[in-house]
Every structure is written in C-alpha cells, then in structure tokens.
Amino acid sequence: MKPMLVTTLAVIATAVAGGALAQGASYLGRYDGGWSGGGSVKVEQLPTATNVNCDVEGTRSGETAFALQGTCRSMLIMSREIGAKLKIDPASGRYSGTYTGSASGPAKLVGSRRGDTLDLQVTWGRVIYDDNKARMLIRNTGNDTFRMQVIEKIEGADVTVSDLSFQRG
C-alpha cells in the first residue's frame, strides 16, 4: 500500500509543478515583443521627478525565463539602458534575477507572482536613500499593457520613485 501512496503523491506533485510551469509560461508570454511608454523617475540627485519615454523589448528563454531590455530617455539630455532578467523556479513559484538601469549598478530581484503582479524585493548595489532595499511591482493584466513601479522607503515612508507604463507596439 505504501508504494502506491508514494507513487500517487509523486504523480500529484508532478502535475502540480507542471501546472505551475504552464501558468508561469503563459504569464511570461504576456511580455513578448516590443513595448513603448514612459512615466516619472525620481533621481536621487534631483529635487523632483523627471519624465521619461521608454522603449523595451520582451523576450523569453524557454518556459521559465524572460527579459525586458530597452532604453529610457529624458528631454534628449539623459538616456539610460534599463532591463530586468527573471527566471521562475517551477517548484516554488519564486522569481529571481537582475535589474539594470540604476546608477548603483545591477540589482538583485527576488519575489513571487500574485495574480497579474510580480512583487519583487530589490537589493541595490549600494545604499540609495535610506538603505539598499526597495520593492518593484510589475503588473501585466494581459491587455497589451504593463506597469512597472519601484517603491523606496525614504525617511520611513513608502515613496514611488519610478512609475512607468507601457503599451505593446
């Protein structure tokens, strides 16, 4: 009886992991292709947020990894490469990867998906504002738009320092 129970549990675990992988792959597919948009970015050295225009390209590497790579520009004065490379662990549903675009250098990303939103902890390469941590939310409802926000703790309050919206095309 025990070998049958173990076999049954193994089949169930495989089915659940396969279902999570299929859901993850479907979600990651929402980011495929070209995107344009923009929004506001607060730069540590400036007193107010700066408006930016951005173009990014979403590509997948198999069913468990994707990347968003592109450029944001502000008034023809500033141009910065931005990107996020993420992998999903099908067993745990955890996402991990790297964000580029900060003056502090590449940042580590770790988190999970809740519905249509990736909720990621950012660990910057150096202290920015009060510490080297932030939160990144990437929300894609599947309607050819997505939004990426970075929230920092500044003097004890949550402050959205980057708020970018994108449309496919």
HUDAFEN-V738332 format. One record per residue. N is the residue number from 0. RES is the residue in one small letter. PHI is phi in radians with two decimals (999 if undefined). Layout:
((N:RES:PHI) (N:RES:PHI))
This chain:
((0:m:999) (1:k:-1.09) (2:p:-1.03) (3:m:-1.18) (4:l:-1.10) (5:v:-1.09) (6:t:-1.10) (7:t:-1.09) (8:l:-1.09) (9:a:-1.12) (10:v:-1.13) (11:i:-1.09) (12:a:-1.07) (13:t:-1.14) (14:a:-1.13) (15:v:-1.11) (16:a:-1.09) (17:g:-1.11) (18:g:-1.14) (19:a:-1.12) (20:l:-1.12) (21:a:-1.10) (22:q:-1.13) (23:g:-1.11) (24:a:-1.12) (25:s:-1.09) (26:y:-1.12) (27:l:-1.07) (28:g:-1.08) (29:r:-1.11) (30:y:-1.68) (31:d:-1.07) (32:g:1.71) (33:g:-1.58) (34:w:-2.38) (35:s:-2.36) (36:g:2.96) (37:g:2.84) (38:g:2.78) (39:s:-2.05) (40:v:-2.35) (41:k:-1.61) (42:v:-1.67) (43:e:-0.87) (44:q:-1.43) (45:l:-1.85) (46:p:-1.29) (47:t:-2.25) (48:a:-1.20) (49:t:-1.95) (50:n:-1.41) (51:v:-2.29) (52:n:-2.02) (53:c:-2.37) (54:d:-2.30) (55:v:-2.34) (56:e:-2.13) (57:g:-1.78) (58:t:-2.37) (59:r:-1.89) (60:s:-2.03) (61:g:1.28) (62:e:-1.63) (63:t:-2.12) (64:a:-2.55) (65:f:-2.62) (66:a:-2.44) (67:l:-2.05) (68:q:-2.29) (69:g:-3.12) (70:t:-2.42) (71:c:-2.01) (72:r:-2.25) (73:s:-2.31) (74:m:0.77) (75:l:1.02) (76:i:-1.61) (77:m:-2.11) (78:s:-2.45) (79:r:-2.44) (80:e:-1.25) (81:i:-2.24) (82:g:-3.09) (83:a:-2.43) (84:k:-2.01) (85:l:-2.30) (86:k:-2.16) (87:i:-1.91) (88:d:-1.55) (89:p:-1.05) (90:a:-1.22) (91:s:-1.82) (92:g:1.35) (93:r:-1.46) (94:y:-1.81) (95:s:-2.59) (96:g:2.94) (97:t:-2.36) (98:y:-1.93) (99:t:-2.12) (100:g:2.40) (101:s:-1.54) (102:a:-1.11) (103:s:-1.42) (104:g:1.67) (105:p:-1.02) (106:a:-2.09) (107:k:-1.47) (108:l:-2.08) (109:v:-2.56) (110:g:3.08) (111:s:-2.54) (112:r:-1.80) (113:r:-2.14) (114:g:1.13) (115:d:-1.61) (116:t:-2.09) (117:l:-1.49) (118:d:-1.97) (119:l:-2.10) (120:q:-1.50) (121:v:-1.83) (122:t:-2.06) (123:w:-1.23) (124:g:-1.31) (125:r:-2.75) (126:v:-1.19) (127:i:-2.21) (128:y:1.06) (129:d:-1.66) (130:d:-2.78) (131:n:-1.88) (132:k:-2.05) (133:a:-2.71) (134:r:-2.21) (135:m:-2.05) (136:l:-2.03) (137:i:-2.11) (138:r:-2.01) (139:n:-2.36) (140:t:-1.45) (141:g:1.55) (142:n:-1.81) (143:d:1.09) (144:t:-2.47) (145:f:-2.61) (146:r:-2.24) (147:m:-2.19) (148:q:-2.16) (149:v:-2.10) (150:i:-2.02) (151:e:-1.91) (152:k:-1.61) (153:i:-2.15) (154:e:0.89) (155:g:1.49) (156:a:-1.94) (157:d:-1.31) (158:v:-2.22) (159:t:-1.34) (160:v:-1.71) (161:s:-2.55) (162:d:-2.46) (163:l:-2.07) (164:s:-2.10) (165:f:-2.24) (166:q:-2.18) (167:r:-1.15) (168:g:2.19))
